[in-house]
Amino acid sequence: MPAALIREEFPADRHAIREVNRLAFNGDAEAELVDRQRASGAVIVSLVAVVNQGIVGHILFSSVQIDGEGAVAAVSLAPMAVAPAFQHQGIGSALVRRGLELCRERARSIVVVLGHPGYYPRFGFSAELAKPLRSPYSGAVAAWMALELVPGALNGISGTVRYPEAFSVFS
């Protein structure tokens, strides 16, 4: 199998991105989240994985805010999807790595994710770092994780991660 090309999404990719998310998550919620995030202007990074000229993966990073003693800008990784026939081939990892690189390049310092605790720590995500951060998802203790793109970015930070209205598709 040829290696996946990882690139930023184009407007013409939207239907394929929707389909990849529908297939990967066996439903429409994540596809709706992507559409709503785009419409709200909260997208920081949106990447696709292309194999044989077809989109087989997608990842989205969007703006969130940590409200505590002041507001701190952060980024949420959600969703990350790979079409079932292309899973377990390193495509998801390539999407995450490139997405984190672009978030760093775009001067972002904190990323949060609700994700598989056996998967995301390989990229530096930690449930321990996320402990001072509350969110609608922080009850899933091992799955609620944070990553510092800038060392020390979470030092002294605590509060509530405020997700945009787009995430209401999960409530």
C-alpha positions as CSV (number, residue, x, y, z in Angstrom):
1,M,0.0,0.0,0.0
2,P,1.4,3.5,-0.9
3,A,2.1,5.9,1.9
4,A,-0.6,8.4,2.7
5,L,-0.1,12.0,1.6
6,I,-1.1,14.3,4.5
7,R,-2.3,17.8,3.5
8,E,-4.6,20.5,4.6
9,E,-8.2,20.1,3.5
10,F,-9.6,21.9,0.4
11,P,-13.3,23.0,0.1
12,A,-13.8,20.2,-2.5
13,D,-12.8,17.6,0.2
14,R,-15.8,18.2,2.4
15,H,-18.1,15.5,1.1
16,A,-15.2,12.9,1.4
17,I,-14.3,14.2,4.9
18,R,-17.9,13.7,6.0
19,E,-18.0,10.2,4.6
20,V,-14.7,9.2,6.3
21,N,-16.0,10.5,9.7
22,R,-19.4,8.7,9.2
23,L,-17.6,5.4,8.4
24,A,-15.0,5.6,11.1
25,F,-17.5,6.5,13.8
26,N,-20.5,4.5,12.4
27,G,-22.8,7.6,12.6
28,D,-23.2,11.3,11.8
29,A,-22.2,13.1,15.1
30,E,-18.5,13.6,14.3
31,A,-19.3,14.6,10.7
32,E,-21.8,17.1,12.0
33,L,-19.2,18.4,14.5
34,V,-16.7,19.0,11.6
35,D,-19.3,20.9,9.6
36,R,-20.4,23.0,12.6
37,Q,-16.8,23.8,13.6
38,R,-16.1,25.0,10.0
39,A,-19.2,27.1,10.0
40,S,-18.3,28.7,13.4
41,G,-14.8,29.7,12.2
42,A,-13.2,27.8,15.1
43,V,-10.9,25.5,13.0
44,I,-7.2,25.9,13.6
45,V,-6.0,22.9,11.5
46,S,-8.0,20.5,9.3
47,L,-5.9,17.8,7.5
48,V,-6.7,14.9,5.3
49,A,-4.9,11.7,4.5
50,V,-4.9,10.8,0.8
51,V,-4.2,7.3,-0.7
52,N,-4.5,6.7,-4.4
53,Q,-6.2,10.1,-4.8
54,G,-8.9,9.2,-2.3
55,I,-9.4,10.7,1.1
56,V,-9.1,8.0,3.7
57,G,-8.5,10.0,6.9
58,H,-9.2,13.3,8.6
59,I,-8.2,15.2,11.7
60,L,-9.5,18.5,13.1
61,F,-8.0,20.9,15.7
62,S,-10.3,23.7,16.8
63,S,-10.2,26.6,19.3
64,V,-11.3,26.2,22.9
65,Q,-10.8,28.3,25.9
66,I,-9.8,27.4,29.5
67,D,-11.6,29.7,31.9
68,G,-10.0,30.0,35.3
69,E,-8.2,33.0,36.8
70,G,-8.4,34.6,33.4
71,A,-8.9,33.0,30.0
72,V,-6.3,30.8,28.3
73,A,-6.5,29.8,24.6
74,A,-6.2,26.1,23.8
75,V,-6.9,23.7,21.0
76,S,-9.1,20.6,21.0
77,L,-8.2,17.6,18.9
78,A,-11.6,16.3,17.7
79,P,-12.3,14.3,15.7
80,M,-9.6,12.1,14.2
81,A,-11.0,9.5,11.8
82,V,-9.6,6.9,9.4
83,A,-11.8,4.9,7.1
84,P,-12.1,1.3,8.5
85,A,-10.3,-0.3,5.5
86,F,-7.2,1.9,6.2
87,Q,-7.0,1.7,10.0
88,H,-3.9,0.2,11.7
89,Q,-1.6,1.4,9.0
90,G,-0.1,4.5,10.6
91,I,-2.4,7.0,8.9
92,G,-4.0,8.2,12.2
93,S,-0.5,8.7,13.7
94,A,0.7,10.6,10.7
95,L,-2.4,12.9,10.9
96,V,-1.9,13.5,14.6
97,R,1.9,14.2,14.2
98,R,1.4,16.7,11.3
99,G,-1.5,18.3,13.0
100,L,0.5,18.9,16.2
101,E,3.3,20.3,14.1
102,L,1.0,22.8,12.5
103,C,-0.6,23.8,15.8
104,R,2.9,24.6,17.1
105,E,3.7,26.6,13.9
106,R,0.4,28.5,14.5
107,A,1.6,29.5,17.9
108,R,-0.7,27.2,19.9
109,S,0.6,25.9,23.2
110,I,-2.0,23.6,24.7
111,V,-4.1,20.7,23.2
112,V,-6.8,18.7,24.9
113,V,-8.4,15.5,23.7
114,L,-10.9,13.0,24.8
115,G,-9.5,9.9,23.3
116,H,-8.3,6.3,23.7
117,P,-5.9,6.2,26.6
118,G,-3.8,3.5,24.9
119,Y,-3.3,5.6,21.7
120,Y,-2.8,9.3,22.5
121,P,0.0,9.1,25.1
122,R,2.4,8.1,22.4
123,F,2.2,11.7,21.1
124,G,2.7,13.2,24.6
125,F,-0.9,13.5,25.7
126,S,-1.3,12.9,29.5
127,A,-4.3,12.3,31.8
128,E,-2.1,13.7,34.6
129,L,-1.7,17.1,32.7
130,A,-5.4,17.3,32.2
131,K,-6.3,16.8,35.9
132,P,-6.6,20.5,36.7
133,L,-8.9,21.0,33.7
134,R,-12.6,20.4,33.9
135,S,-14.8,19.8,31.0
136,P,-18.0,18.0,30.0
137,Y,-15.6,15.1,29.3
138,S,-13.3,15.2,32.3
139,G,-15.3,12.4,34.0
140,A,-13.7,10.0,31.6
141,V,-10.5,10.3,33.7
142,A,-8.1,8.1,31.6
143,A,-9.5,9.3,28.3
144,W,-9.4,13.1,29.1
145,M,-5.9,14.2,28.3
146,A,-3.8,17.3,27.6
147,L,-0.5,18.0,25.8
148,E,1.8,21.0,26.2
149,L,3.1,22.1,22.8
150,V,5.3,24.6,24.7
151,P,6.9,23.1,27.7
152,G,5.3,24.4,30.9
153,A,2.3,25.9,29.1
154,L,0.0,24.3,31.7
155,N,2.0,25.3,34.7
156,G,-0.4,26.9,37.2
157,I,-3.4,26.6,34.7
158,S,-6.6,25.2,36.1
159,G,-10.2,25.8,35.2
160,T,-13.0,24.8,32.8
161,V,-12.4,24.0,29.2
162,R,-15.2,25.8,27.3
163,Y,-16.1,24.0,24.1
164,P,-17.9,25.9,21.3
165,E,-21.6,25.3,20.6
166,A,-20.6,23.0,17.8
167,F,-19.9,20.3,20.4
168,S,-23.5,20.2,21.5
169,V,-24.0,17.4,19.0
170,F,-22.6,15.2,21.8
171,S,-25.0,16.3,24.5
